[in-house]
Amino acid sequence: MRLSKESRKRYLMLQEIPQSRPDTPLLDSIDDPSDLRELEPSQLSELARELRHYLVYSVGQSGGHFASGLGVIELTIALHYVYDTPIDQLLWDVGHQAYPHKILTKRREQLTSIRSKDGLSPFPKRSESEYDSFGVGHSSTSISVALGMALAAKNANSNKKVAAIIGDGALTAGMAFEALNHAGHTNSDMLVILNDNDMSISENVGGLNKYLSKILSSKTYANMREGSRKVLSVIPHAWELASKTEEHVKGFLTPGILFEELGFNYIGPVDGHDVDTLVKTLRNIRELKGPQFLHIVTKKGKGFGPAEENPIKYHALSPVGKDAKAPGIKPKKLPTFSNVFGDWVVDTATQDSRLMAITPAMREGSDLIKFSQLFPQRYFDVAIAEQHSVTLAAGMACEGAKPVVAIYSTFLQRAYDQLVHDVALQNLDVTFAIDRAGVVGADGPTHAGAYDIGFMRSIPNMVIACPSDENECRLLLNTAYQFEGPAAVRYPRGSANGTPVSCSNETVEMGKGRVVVQGNNIAILCFGPLMHEAVKASGAHGCTIVDMRFVKPIDEALMTNLADNHSSFITLEDHAIMGGAGSAVNEWFMANKLSNHVVNLGIPDEYIQHGSQSDQWQYMGLDAAGIEKEINKLKNGL
């Protein structure tokens, strides 16, 4: 059988992932970090080798985040070797870097369960382990948290240490710089480690930089610096002159002048894969007072050829299973909702030069790769800066452009103020393509899009659409884009049922739903892709199935007609019940003083834990069986 070039690459990659557990005797001797601290420094390189092999094996079995963890193997070992965890606090930002940390903190044999139902969380989780100091799903929170912990420790006269490890672009968010600005002037004992895994700040890691790192982190340098301050501060202008001289020297030799200006003692760059240097540097830093900033340079995907070559592609893996032995030819996958958006935005931009696409570091996830290649002058990846992405769109709209913000539901939460004040209050023409709406499966509650309807529905001028399938997604994107004002189309992760997609510019009437199945007595009002579960469930029950399409504006004419002919209603949505689409229906019935019985189905008032999407829907009673159960209750008068 002849494989395509891409299939051949995948096949070769799979050969590098062991199907049986590798031999890791040194790693197996470590049940928690206290065991790690018993090792000789000369053993740490071998431990790093075994840990890297085990990570490749375990993620190959379970699937999950891959390249980022491979890049922090040596750093993770060095941190747990030098710091007295869990008393000392380690904060991983973003959290998908923490797989090696989980392996070294009593969860080694559980790692193959990661992201699966009842398995390990894909991110640090306080309730999972005492070694997980803070829950991290969204990025750029670590420095704020570290400062809060350091200030609380100082207030309690505690000597515990705190280190924030920030990487994978997390330093691009405004929140990180807000925290740096504050932390540098509190004189708190804390360490910020920049995991620079794309060489974005400095490309040179050599003997001179190693030498400088050791010097700048040493007690001798710190004492000399403090002693000079005391001596020269009594001489008018002398300390100011010495300080400026030091700034210029360090600015010439290192790229850390920005962090020095923010009040940190900058150290680095350090080779993040040299565990010996990391240990020595961290030991020096641990004894220093005040805010410290360590800049390390690592390679994402380190030690695994395909991931080193393409760290974006291998950011995460699907479970390898038996593919390593027999790659075969897999059935063609259905297009995802993200794919539908990616095709739509390219087609629309081809016809309308006003369209400008914005994303906060989600080019691949939102399927904007082709757009970015075809329209580079109209494509803007603003990095992890959700607030900026929304206000940037507002500025574009003021000048007659037609901005489309492609953003995950869970990340739009971070830009709520900008959505309200900068876009909706001024009724600006911005289209929001909201990906990952509803539960998202293995990524769990930190990435679930459970609240966007609730926080958008109360905003004047907003239009909110919920497509039920791929073609409806295209239709509603057209409709939202051609609407002159703020409009959001929310769609889920993954595929629907393979409905053929029309590539036309056709729109639907704003706010109008459609009856999919005409029945009697019970009407199921569907907001989004769970409509297909409702169709399965209603089967022989003779229910009316309605694709509502819009949460706001709601189709009042259709609602009135349905209320006249049905005694009971079920609302169905992949969103929190409280404040969601069902709440909008309840409000409509109350406003019209109607007494029809209404049952709301959606995400209950709890965080739904990770697992497959089907597991999550089943748990919440949003699959066909759960919906049919509610239909039977209504029919039996329960």
C-alpha positions as CSV (number, residue, x, y, z in Angstrom):
1,M,0.0,0.0,0.0
2,R,1.5,3.4,-1.0
3,L,1.2,6.1,1.6
4,S,0.9,9.8,1.0
5,K,3.8,12.0,2.0
6,E,2.0,13.2,5.1
7,S,1.0,9.7,6.1
8,R,4.5,8.5,5.6
9,K,5.7,11.3,8.0
10,R,3.2,10.3,10.5
11,Y,4.2,6.6,10.2
12,L,7.8,7.5,10.8
13,M,6.9,9.6,13.8
14,L,4.9,6.7,15.3
15,Q,7.9,4.4,15.0
16,E,9.7,6.7,17.5
17,I,6.9,6.3,20.1
18,P,7.5,3.1,22.1
19,Q,4.4,0.9,22.5
20,S,5.8,-0.8,25.6
21,R,6.9,1.1,28.7
22,P,10.6,2.0,28.5
23,D,13.1,0.9,31.1
24,T,13.4,3.8,33.6
25,P,15.0,2.4,36.8
26,L,16.2,5.8,38.1
27,L,12.9,7.5,37.4
28,D,11.0,4.5,39.0
29,S,13.0,5.1,42.2
30,I,11.4,8.5,42.6
31,D,8.0,8.5,44.2
32,D,8.1,12.2,45.1
33,P,10.5,15.1,45.0
34,S,12.1,14.2,48.4
35,D,13.5,11.1,46.6
36,L,14.8,13.2,43.8
37,R,16.7,15.4,46.2
38,E,18.6,12.4,47.5
39,L,20.2,11.9,44.1
40,E,23.8,13.0,43.3
41,P,24.0,15.9,40.9
42,S,25.8,13.6,38.5
43,Q,22.7,11.5,38.2
44,L,20.3,14.2,37.0
45,S,21.3,14.0,33.3
46,E,20.4,10.3,33.3
47,L,17.1,11.1,35.1
48,A,16.3,13.7,32.4
49,R,16.9,11.1,29.7
50,E,14.6,8.6,31.4
51,L,11.9,11.2,32.1
52,R,11.9,12.3,28.5
53,H,11.6,8.7,27.3
54,Y,8.7,8.0,29.7
55,L,6.9,11.2,28.7
56,V,7.1,10.3,25.0
57,Y,5.7,6.8,25.9
58,S,2.9,7.9,28.2
59,V,1.6,10.7,26.0
60,G,1.7,8.3,23.1
61,Q,-0.6,6.0,25.0
62,S,-3.0,8.6,26.4
63,G,-2.8,11.5,23.9
64,G,-2.3,15.0,25.3
65,H,0.1,18.0,25.3
66,F,3.4,16.9,24.1
67,A,6.1,19.3,22.8
68,S,5.9,21.8,25.7
69,G,6.5,19.1,28.3
70,L,9.5,17.8,26.4
71,G,11.0,21.3,26.5
72,V,11.0,21.6,30.3
73,I,12.3,18.2,31.4
74,E,15.6,19.6,32.8
75,L,14.0,22.7,34.3
76,T,11.4,20.6,36.1
77,I,14.1,18.3,37.6
78,A,16.2,21.3,38.7
79,L,13.3,23.1,40.3
80,H,12.2,20.1,42.4
81,Y,15.9,19.4,43.2
82,V,16.6,22.8,44.5
83,Y,13.3,23.9,46.0
84,D,11.6,22.2,48.9
85,T,8.3,21.4,47.2
86,P,5.4,21.2,48.1
87,I,6.3,23.8,50.9
88,D,7.9,26.0,48.3
89,Q,5.4,26.8,45.5
90,L,5.9,26.2,41.8
91,L,3.5,27.8,39.3
92,W,3.3,26.5,35.8
93,D,2.1,28.9,33.1
94,V,0.8,27.8,30.8
95,G,-0.3,24.7,32.6
96,H,0.3,22.2,29.7
97,Q,4.0,22.4,30.5
98,A,3.4,20.5,33.7
99,Y,3.3,16.9,32.6
100,P,6.9,16.2,33.7
101,H,6.0,17.9,37.0
102,K,3.1,15.5,37.4
103,I,5.4,12.5,36.8
104,L,7.8,13.6,39.5
105,T,5.0,14.3,42.0
106,K,3.5,11.0,42.8
107,R,1.5,10.6,39.6
108,R,4.0,8.8,37.3
109,E,1.9,5.7,36.7
110,Q,-1.3,7.6,36.4
111,L,-0.1,9.8,33.5
112,T,-1.4,7.4,30.9
113,S,-4.9,8.3,32.2
114,I,-4.4,12.0,31.6
115,R,-7.4,13.9,29.9
116,S,-9.6,10.8,30.1
117,K,-12.7,10.3,32.3
118,D,-11.7,10.0,35.9
119,G,-8.0,10.4,34.9
120,L,-5.5,13.1,35.6
121,S,-6.3,16.7,34.6
122,P,-4.3,18.0,31.7
123,F,-3.4,21.1,33.8
124,P,-2.3,21.7,37.3
125,K,-5.2,21.3,39.6
126,R,-5.2,22.1,43.3
127,S,-7.7,19.4,44.3
128,E,-5.5,16.7,42.5
129,S,-2.2,17.2,44.3
130,E,-0.6,19.2,47.0
131,Y,2.2,19.9,44.5
132,D,-0.2,21.8,42.2
133,S,0.0,25.2,43.8
134,F,-2.6,26.8,41.5
135,G,-5.0,25.8,38.8
136,V,-3.8,26.9,35.4
137,G,-5.9,26.5,32.3
138,H,-5.7,30.1,30.9
139,S,-2.3,31.6,30.5
140,S,-0.4,34.6,32.0
141,T,-1.7,34.3,35.6
142,S,1.4,32.9,37.3
143,I,3.2,36.2,38.1
144,S,0.1,37.7,39.7
145,V,-0.4,34.5,41.7
146,A,3.3,34.2,42.7
147,L,3.3,37.8,43.9
148,G,0.1,37.2,46.0
149,M,1.7,34.1,47.5
150,A,5.0,35.9,48.2
151,L,3.2,38.8,49.9
152,A,1.1,36.5,52.0
153,A,4.2,34.5,53.1
154,K,6.0,37.7,54.0
155,N,3.0,38.8,56.1
156,A,3.0,35.4,57.9
157,N,6.8,35.6,58.5
158,S,7.2,32.5,56.4
159,N,10.4,31.6,54.6
160,K,8.7,29.6,51.8
161,K,9.8,30.4,48.3
162,V,7.7,30.8,45.2
163,A,8.6,30.5,41.5
164,A,6.5,31.3,38.5
165,I,7.5,29.5,35.3
166,I,6.0,31.4,32.4
167,G,6.4,30.3,28.7
168,D,4.7,29.2,25.5
169,G,3.8,32.8,24.7
170,A,2.2,33.5,28.1
171,L,4.4,36.6,28.6
172,T,2.7,38.3,25.7
173,A,-0.5,38.9,27.7
174,G,-1.1,42.3,29.3
175,M,-1.8,40.7,32.7
176,A,1.7,39.3,32.9
177,F,3.2,42.8,32.5
178,E,0.8,44.3,34.9
179,A,2.0,41.8,37.5
180,L,5.7,42.4,36.6
181,N,5.2,46.1,37.0
182,H,3.7,45.6,40.5
183,A,6.0,42.8,41.6
184,G,9.2,44.6,40.8
185,H,8.5,47.4,43.3
186,T,7.2,45.3,46.2
187,N,10.7,43.9,47.1
188,S,9.0,40.5,47.6
189,D,11.1,37.3,47.5
190,M,9.9,35.7,44.3
191,L,11.3,34.2,41.2
192,V,9.9,34.5,37.6
193,I,11.4,32.1,35.1
194,L,10.9,32.9,31.5
195,N,10.9,29.7,29.5
196,D,11.8,31.2,26.2
197,N,11.2,28.3,23.9
198,D,11.1,30.0,20.6
199,M,14.2,32.1,21.1
200,S,12.1,35.2,20.9
201,I,14.2,37.4,23.2
202,S,17.7,36.0,22.8
203,E,19.3,33.6,20.3
204,N,22.7,33.4,21.9
205,V,23.4,30.9,24.7
206,G,27.1,30.4,25.1
207,G,30.0,30.5,27.5
208,L,29.8,34.3,28.1
209,N,26.1,34.2,28.9
210,K,26.7,31.2,31.2
211,Y,29.4,33.1,32.9
212,L,27.2,36.2,33.3
213,S,24.3,34.1,34.6
214,K,26.5,32.6,37.4
215,I,27.9,36.0,38.2
216,L,24.6,37.9,38.3
217,S,22.9,35.2,40.4
218,S,25.8,34.9,42.9
219,K,25.8,36.1,46.5
220,T,29.0,38.0,45.8
221,Y,27.4,40.1,43.1
222,A,24.3,40.6,45.2
223,N,26.3,41.7,48.2
224,M,28.5,43.9,46.1
225,R,25.5,45.6,44.6
226,E,23.8,46.1,47.9
227,G,27.1,47.3,49.6
228,S,27.7,49.7,46.8
229,R,24.2,51.1,47.3
230,K,24.8,51.7,51.0
231,V,28.1,53.4,50.5
232,L,27.3,55.5,47.4
233,S,23.8,56.5,48.5
234,V,25.3,59.0,51.0
235,I,27.3,60.7,48.3
236,P,25.1,63.1,46.2
237,H,24.3,61.7,42.7
238,A,27.0,58.9,43.1
239,W,24.6,56.0,43.4
240,E,22.4,57.3,40.6
241,L,25.5,57.5,38.3
242,A,26.7,54.0,39.4
243,S,23.2,52.6,38.8
244,K,23.0,54.1,35.3
245,T,26.5,52.7,34.5
246,E,25.5,49.2,35.6
247,E,22.3,49.4,33.6
248,H,24.2,50.3,30.4
249,V,26.8,47.5,31.0
250,K,24.1,44.9,31.7
251,G,22.0,46.2,28.8
252,F,24.9,45.7,26.5
253,L,25.8,42.2,27.7
254,T,22.3,40.8,28.4
255,P,18.8,41.4,27.0
256,G,17.3,42.0,30.5
257,I,17.3,45.8,30.8
258,L,13.5,45.8,30.5
259,F,13.1,43.6,33.5
260,E,15.7,45.5,35.4
261,E,13.7,48.7,34.8
262,L,10.7,46.9,36.2
263,G,12.6,46.3,39.4
264,F,13.8,42.7,38.9
265,N,17.3,41.3,39.1
266,Y,17.7,39.8,35.6
267,I,19.7,36.6,35.2
268,G,20.4,34.9,31.9
269,P,19.9,33.7,29.3
270,V,20.7,30.2,30.5
271,D,20.6,27.0,28.5
272,G,17.4,25.4,29.7
273,H,18.6,21.9,28.8
274,D,21.8,22.1,30.9
275,V,20.6,20.6,34.1
276,D,23.9,21.2,35.9
277,T,23.9,24.9,35.2
278,L,20.2,25.2,36.1
279,V,20.8,23.6,39.5
280,K,23.7,25.9,40.3
281,T,21.9,29.0,39.1
282,L,18.7,28.2,41.0
283,R,20.6,27.5,44.2
284,N,22.2,30.9,43.9
285,I,18.9,32.5,43.2
286,R,17.1,30.8,46.1
287,E,19.3,32.6,48.6
288,L,18.7,36.0,47.1
289,K,16.3,38.6,48.4
290,G,13.8,40.5,46.4
291,P,12.3,39.8,42.9
292,Q,14.4,37.7,40.6
293,F,14.0,37.1,36.9
294,L,15.6,34.1,35.3
295,H,15.6,33.8,31.5
296,I,16.1,30.3,30.2
297,V,16.2,29.2,26.5
298,T,14.7,25.8,25.7
299,K,13.7,24.0,22.6
300,K,10.0,22.9,22.4
301,G,9.8,19.2,21.7
302,K,13.4,18.6,22.8
303,G,14.5,15.1,22.3
304,F,11.8,14.0,19.9
305,G,12.8,14.8,16.3
306,P,9.4,15.5,14.7
307,A,8.3,17.7,17.6
308,E,11.6,19.7,17.4
309,E,11.1,20.2,13.7
310,N,7.4,21.2,14.0
311,P,6.5,22.1,17.6
312,I,3.2,23.6,16.6
313,K,2.0,20.5,14.9
314,Y,3.2,18.3,17.8
315,H,1.9,20.7,20.5
316,A,-0.5,17.8,21.3
317,L,-0.8,14.2,20.3
318,S,-3.8,11.9,19.8
319,P,-3.4,8.4,21.3
320,V,-1.1,6.4,19.1
321,G,-2.7,3.0,19.9
322,K,-2.0,0.4,17.2
323,D,-1.2,2.9,14.5
324,A,2.6,2.5,15.1
325,K,2.4,-1.0,13.9
326,A,-0.1,-0.6,11.1
327,P,-0.7,3.0,9.9
328,G,-3.1,1.9,7.2
329,I,-5.5,4.4,5.6
330,K,-8.0,6.1,7.9
331,P,-11.5,7.0,6.9
332,K,-11.8,10.6,5.8
333,K,-12.7,12.8,8.7
334,L,-15.7,15.0,8.7
335,P,-15.0,18.8,8.5
336,T,-15.0,20.4,11.9
337,F,-17.0,23.6,12.7
338,S,-13.5,25.3,12.8
339,N,-12.9,24.1,9.2
340,V,-16.3,25.6,8.1
341,F,-15.3,28.9,9.6
342,G,-11.8,28.7,8.0
343,D,-13.3,28.2,4.5
344,W,-16.0,30.9,5.1
345,V,-13.5,33.5,6.2
346,V,-11.3,32.9,3.1
347,D,-14.3,32.9,0.7
348,T,-15.7,36.1,2.3
349,A,-12.4,37.9,2.3
350,T,-11.9,37.1,-1.4
351,Q,-15.1,39.0,-2.1
352,D,-14.9,41.7,0.5
353,S,-11.6,43.6,0.9
354,R,-12.9,45.2,4.1
355,L,-12.7,41.9,6.0
356,M,-9.9,41.8,8.5
357,A,-9.3,38.7,10.7
358,I,-8.0,38.9,14.3
359,T,-7.1,36.1,16.7
360,P,-5.4,35.9,20.1
361,A,-2.8,33.2,19.4
362,M,-5.3,30.7,18.0
363,R,-4.4,30.6,14.3
364,E,-4.2,26.8,14.1
365,G,-7.1,26.2,16.5
366,S,-9.4,28.6,14.7
367,D,-8.3,27.4,11.3
368,L,-6.9,30.7,10.1
369,I,-3.8,29.2,8.5
370,K,-5.0,29.5,4.9
371,F,-6.4,33.0,5.5
372,S,-3.0,34.1,7.0
373,Q,-1.2,32.8,3.9
374,L,-3.6,34.4,1.4
375,F,-4.2,37.7,3.1
376,P,-1.2,38.4,5.3
377,Q,-1.9,42.2,5.3
378,R,-5.4,41.5,6.7
379,Y,-4.5,38.9,9.3
380,F,-3.6,39.9,12.8
381,D,-2.4,37.4,15.5
382,V,-2.1,39.6,18.6
383,A,-0.6,36.8,20.8
384,I,-2.3,36.0,24.1
385,A,-4.0,39.4,24.4
386,E,-7.7,38.8,24.3
387,Q,-8.6,42.3,25.6
388,H,-6.5,43.9,22.9
389,S,-8.0,41.7,20.2
390,V,-11.5,43.0,20.8
391,T,-10.6,46.7,21.1
392,L,-8.3,46.4,18.1
393,A,-11.4,45.2,16.2
394,A,-13.4,48.2,17.5
395,G,-10.8,50.5,16.2
396,M,-10.9,48.9,12.8
397,A,-14.7,49.1,12.7
398,C,-14.5,52.8,13.4
399,E,-12.7,53.2,10.1
400,G,-15.1,51.2,8.0
401,A,-13.4,47.9,8.1
402,K,-15.3,44.6,8.7
403,P,-13.3,42.9,11.5
404,V,-13.9,39.2,12.4
405,V,-12.5,38.2,15.8
406,A,-11.9,34.4,15.9
407,I,-11.7,33.5,19.6
408,Y,-12.4,30.5,21.8
409,S,-15.4,31.0,24.1
410,T,-13.4,30.4,27.2
411,F,-10.9,33.1,26.2
412,L,-13.6,35.7,25.3
413,Q,-14.4,35.8,29.0
414,R,-11.1,37.7,29.5
415,A,-12.3,40.5,27.2
416,Y,-15.7,41.1,28.6
417,D,-15.2,44.7,29.5
418,Q,-13.9,45.4,26.0
419,L,-16.9,43.6,24.5
420,V,-19.3,45.8,26.5
421,H,-17.7,49.2,26.4
422,D,-15.6,49.2,23.3
423,V,-17.8,47.3,20.9
424,A,-21.4,47.0,21.9
425,L,-21.9,50.3,23.6
426,Q,-20.8,52.0,20.4
427,N,-22.7,49.5,18.3
428,L,-19.7,48.8,16.2
429,D,-19.7,46.4,13.3
430,V,-17.7,43.5,14.7
431,T,-18.3,39.8,14.0
432,F,-17.3,37.3,16.7
433,A,-16.6,33.7,15.6
434,I,-16.7,31.9,18.9
435,D,-15.1,28.5,18.7
436,R,-15.1,25.7,21.4
437,A,-18.6,26.7,22.7
438,G,-20.0,24.2,25.1
439,V,-18.1,21.3,26.7
440,V,-14.8,20.6,25.0
441,G,-14.0,17.0,26.1
442,A,-10.4,16.2,27.3
443,D,-9.3,19.8,28.0
444,G,-11.9,20.0,30.8
445,P,-13.6,22.9,32.6
446,T,-10.9,25.4,32.1
447,H,-11.4,25.4,28.4
448,A,-15.2,24.8,28.3
449,G,-17.3,27.5,26.6
450,A,-20.2,27.3,29.1
451,Y,-20.9,31.0,29.8
452,D,-20.8,33.1,26.6
453,I,-24.5,33.2,26.1
454,G,-25.0,34.3,29.7
455,F,-22.5,37.1,29.6
456,M,-23.5,38.3,26.1
457,R,-27.3,38.0,26.3
458,S,-27.6,40.9,28.7
459,I,-25.5,43.3,26.5
460,P,-27.6,45.7,24.4
461,N,-27.0,45.6,20.6
462,M,-25.6,42.0,20.6
463,V,-26.8,39.4,18.3
464,I,-26.1,35.7,19.3
465,A,-26.5,32.8,16.9
466,C,-26.1,29.1,17.6
467,P,-25.8,26.9,14.4
468,S,-27.1,23.3,14.7
469,D,-24.9,21.9,11.9
470,E,-22.1,22.7,9.5
471,N,-24.3,24.3,6.8
472,E,-26.2,26.4,9.4
473,C,-22.8,27.6,10.7
474,R,-22.0,28.9,7.2
475,L,-25.4,30.5,6.9
476,L,-25.2,32.2,10.3
477,L,-21.7,33.4,9.7
478,N,-22.9,35.1,6.5
479,T,-25.9,36.6,8.4
480,A,-23.7,37.9,11.3
481,Y,-21.1,39.4,9.0
482,Q,-23.7,41.2,6.9
483,F,-25.5,42.5,10.0
484,E,-24.3,46.1,10.8
485,G,-23.5,45.8,14.5
486,P,-21.9,43.4,17.0
487,A,-22.8,39.8,16.2
488,A,-21.6,36.5,17.6
489,V,-21.8,33.0,16.1
490,R,-20.9,30.3,18.7
491,Y,-20.0,26.8,17.6
492,P,-18.6,23.7,19.3
493,R,-15.3,21.8,19.1
494,G,-15.3,19.0,16.6
495,S,-17.7,18.0,13.9
496,A,-21.5,17.7,13.7
497,N,-23.1,15.1,11.5
498,G,-21.5,15.8,8.1
499,T,-24.2,18.0,6.7
500,P,-23.1,19.3,3.2
501,V,-22.1,22.9,3.3
502,S,-23.3,25.4,0.7
503,C,-20.5,27.8,-0.3
504,S,-23.0,30.6,-1.2
505,N,-23.4,34.0,0.5
506,E,-26.9,33.1,1.5
507,T,-28.2,34.5,4.8
508,V,-31.2,33.8,7.0
509,E,-33.7,36.3,8.3
510,M,-32.3,37.8,11.5
511,G,-33.8,36.2,14.6
512,K,-35.8,33.6,12.8
513,G,-35.9,29.9,13.7
514,R,-37.1,27.0,11.7
515,V,-39.3,24.0,12.5
516,V,-37.3,20.8,11.6
517,V,-39.9,18.2,12.6
518,Q,-43.6,19.1,13.1
519,G,-45.2,17.2,16.0
520,N,-47.6,18.0,18.7
521,N,-47.9,18.5,22.5
522,I,-44.2,18.7,23.3
523,A,-41.8,21.1,21.5
524,I,-38.1,20.8,21.8
525,L,-36.4,24.2,21.3
526,C,-32.8,23.5,20.2
527,F,-30.0,26.1,20.4
528,G,-26.9,24.6,18.7
529,P,-25.6,21.2,17.6
530,L,-27.4,19.1,20.2
531,M,-30.5,19.3,17.9
532,H,-29.4,16.1,16.3
533,E,-29.6,14.3,19.7
534,A,-33.1,15.7,20.1
535,V,-34.1,14.3,16.7
536,K,-32.9,10.9,17.7
537,A,-34.6,11.1,21.1
538,S,-38.0,12.3,19.8
539,G,-38.3,9.3,17.4
540,A,-41.7,7.7,18.1
541,H,-42.8,10.4,20.6
542,G,-44.1,12.8,18.0
543,C,-42.3,15.9,19.4
544,T,-41.9,19.1,17.4
545,I,-38.2,19.8,16.9
546,V,-37.2,23.5,16.4
547,D,-33.8,24.8,15.4
548,M,-34.0,28.2,17.1
549,R,-30.8,29.5,15.4
550,F,-30.8,32.7,17.5
551,V,-30.7,33.2,21.2
552,K,-30.9,37.0,20.7
553,P,-33.1,38.1,19.2
554,I,-35.4,35.2,19.9
555,D,-38.1,34.4,17.4
556,E,-41.1,35.7,19.2
557,A,-43.6,35.0,16.3
558,L,-42.5,31.4,16.2
559,M,-42.7,31.2,20.0
560,T,-46.2,32.5,20.0
561,N,-47.3,30.0,17.4
562,L,-45.7,27.1,19.3
563,A,-47.2,28.2,22.6
564,D,-50.7,28.0,21.1
565,N,-50.2,24.5,19.9
566,H,-48.0,22.8,22.6
567,S,-48.5,22.3,26.3
568,S,-44.9,21.5,27.2
569,F,-41.5,22.7,26.1
570,I,-37.9,21.4,26.4
571,T,-35.1,23.8,25.8
572,L,-31.8,22.2,24.8
573,E,-28.4,23.9,24.8
574,D,-24.7,23.2,25.2
575,H,-24.4,26.1,27.7
576,A,-25.0,26.7,31.4
577,I,-28.6,26.5,32.2
578,M,-28.4,29.6,34.5
579,G,-28.6,32.6,32.3
580,G,-28.5,30.7,29.0
581,A,-30.9,30.2,26.1
582,G,-33.4,28.4,28.2
583,S,-33.5,31.3,30.6
584,A,-34.3,33.5,27.6
585,V,-37.3,31.2,26.8
586,N,-38.4,31.3,30.4
587,E,-38.3,35.1,30.4
588,W,-40.4,35.2,27.2
589,F,-43.1,33.0,28.7
590,M,-43.2,35.1,31.9
591,A,-43.3,38.4,30.0
592,N,-46.2,37.1,27.9
593,K,-48.0,35.6,31.1
594,L,-48.2,32.1,29.6
595,S,-48.3,29.0,31.7
596,N,-46.8,26.4,29.4
597,H,-44.6,23.9,31.2
598,V,-40.9,24.4,30.4
599,V,-38.0,22.1,31.2
600,N,-34.5,23.5,30.7
601,L,-31.7,21.1,29.6
602,G,-28.1,22.3,29.5
603,I,-24.9,22.4,31.6
604,P,-25.8,22.2,35.3
605,D,-24.5,24.6,37.9
606,E,-21.1,22.8,38.3
607,Y,-17.8,22.4,36.4
608,I,-18.0,19.4,34.1
609,Q,-14.8,17.4,34.5
610,H,-12.6,16.2,31.6
611,G,-13.4,13.2,29.5
612,S,-14.8,12.7,26.0
613,Q,-17.5,15.0,24.8
614,S,-19.9,12.1,24.6
615,D,-19.1,11.2,28.2
616,Q,-19.8,14.7,29.2
617,W,-23.1,14.9,27.3
618,Q,-24.2,11.6,28.8
619,Y,-23.3,12.7,32.3
620,M,-25.4,15.9,31.9
621,G,-28.3,14.0,30.2
622,L,-27.8,15.9,27.0
623,D,-27.5,12.8,24.8
624,A,-30.4,11.2,23.1
625,A,-31.1,8.8,26.0
626,G,-31.1,11.7,28.5
627,I,-33.4,13.8,26.3
628,E,-35.8,10.9,25.8
629,K,-35.9,10.4,29.6
630,E,-37.2,14.0,30.0
631,I,-39.7,13.5,27.2
632,N,-41.1,10.4,29.0
633,K,-41.3,12.4,32.3
634,L,-43.4,15.1,30.5
635,K,-45.7,12.5,28.9
636,N,-46.2,10.8,32.2
637,G,-46.9,14.0,34.0
638,L,-43.9,13.8,36.2
